[in-house]
Amino acid sequence: MKFLGKLIVVSSLVGLAACDSGTTLNIPEVVTPPPAITKVQVLHGSPDAPAVNVLVDGGEVLSGVDYKTGSGQLSLDEGTYSIQVDGILPSGNAAVIGPVDLAFDGDTIYTIAAVNEVSAIEPVVISQPDTPVGAGAARLFVLHGSAAAPQVDVFVTTPGADLAASAPVGTFSFKETIGPAEVAAGDYQIRVTAAGDPAAVVYDSGTVTLNDGDDLTLAAVPNTKSGPAAVNLVALTGAGSAEILDANTPARLQVVHASPDAPAVDVRVNGDVLIPGLEFPNATGFVEVAPDTYSVSVTVAGNPGAIAIGPVDLTFEPGVRYSVLAVNELAAIEALILDDDPRNVATNAKVRIVHASPTAADVDIYVTAVGADINNEAPTLENIPFKANTGFLALPAGDYDVTVTPTGTKTAAIGPATISIADGGIYTAIARDPLPGEAALGLIALDDFAAE
């Protein structure tokens, strides 16, 4: 039979060769169907890990993704890809997950969540069919992404519903999921409780609106802000992400007296003294305040009629830490408001420097090894003006000298002042004018994490 088959093939070829050269052969074109498309989104859910870069097949597709941030959906041909997550460290990037080969099917939405603390960071890959949301509905797919949280119940109810009379939409533990499930578009309240105990609420969204067509992947991740909640929710929308804080999350406020010739002051909120008798160059710790808009003023201590700053209306947002600095000399005293909201990162310290010395002009800042000669060093930060905030710089744990010079010179105006920092720490160094009776400029050194 094999010989006969070969003979038929050869005979056919000979017949084709014998055709007249003008003959047109109608050979159908073979059309290869395009590969099916898969969609991939990434979530940074490791509470003490640094910001990360995400690589696909060795190429960087996402950069600087910070905690509680989710990407938009990346469209890829179905297939197997090498996925790697690199932590951004002061000493250089390092792989914290992978590279690992993951197979992605077509017509499917995959979520890759980096979860757990950085010492045990791991990927969780969840998937759902890529199908349209029903008319008039919203779809939810929920991931338990907090290693420290126990097994929990999830309730999605009308706002204010009695949980004791409601049934949870599901019960799950770390790395497990609920859904995907559709609900009618409308207003809801999402609450998470200890499993079997509807009175033990560990998260309360307050009223949230689910719109027609919303297709949300929700991840419950550790709460690194203040307040009673053990977790907060991150909603991946397909285009990016949004954080849904617990409804009871407060703001936090600290005040720094950095006006060199101003007397002790009282900080008043809505006319009442919140912080009494604050003297230069002292700072308060952080105090919790309910999110709202307040009338804030700074007055001479014990003399509410002697107003130095304000009153001004300040709006405090939930989950944000505010540092309010009274800066400049008394005749021109003003408020410098910083609203950085850092979290501690296990792999490095965070240090920010604020120029609050009205005497000093623009400055260069050196952060060097202890005892280093700045004549042999380039400035860490150059040409920093009065009232500038450097933001938080990532530095490895250790001892450093901080030296401040007039811009373009190597003549120290402040320092060298030695600071000791630890991984996971959050620090603020404020350049100030001399203390009363002294001539040298100095630093107000704050341990922001200890001040929580």
BELMO-V611938 format. One line per field, one symbol per residue. phi: phi as a letter, one per 20 degrees, with the letter a starting at -180 (. if undefined). psi: psi as a letter, one per 30 degrees, with the letter a starting at -180 (. if undefined). A space follows every 10 residues. Layout:
phi=???
psi=???
This chain:
phi=.fffffffff fffffffeff fefeeeeffe deffffdddc cccecefdef fcdddclndf dccmfegmdd effeecfgqd cedcddfedg epfbfdcnfc ecedeflcdd dddecmfffc gbeddcbbfe cffffmccdc cddeddfeef fcdddccfgn ffffdddffr cbdgmeccnf cdcfgqebcd cdcggmcfee edacfmfcdd egngcdddce cgedeeoefe ccdddedndr bbedfgfdfe ecccccecef defgcdddcl nefeceledf decefedecf grdcedbdcf gmcfeeeecn fcedddefnd eddddecmfg fcgbedddcf cecfdfeaed cccdecdfff efcdcddcfg nfeffdcegf cdleegmfdf meeecfgqdc edcdcggndd efecnfdecd ccgnecccdd fcfffgndde fbceddefff ef
psi=eeeeeeeeee eeeeeeffkk ffkkkijkkj jkklllklkk lkkjgjfgll llkkkkhfkk fkkhjlkgkk llkkklkkak lkkkkkkjle flkkkfkakk kkkkllhkkk kjkjlllffg klkkjlllki lkklkgllkk jkkjgjffka klkkkjlkkg kjefglklfl kllkgllkak kklkkaklkk kklkkgiffi kfkjfakkkj lkfkjkjkkj lkjglllfkf llkkjkfefb lkkjlkfgkl lkklkkjgjf gkaklkkkkh fkjejkhklk hlklakkkkk klkljklklk kgiffikeka klkkkkkkfk kkjjkjllle fgklkjkkhk illkkffllk klkkjgjfek aklkkkjllk fkjffgkkke kkhklkgkkf lkkkklkakl kkkklkkglg jkekakkkkk lkkflkkkkj kllllkglfk lakjkkjeef f.
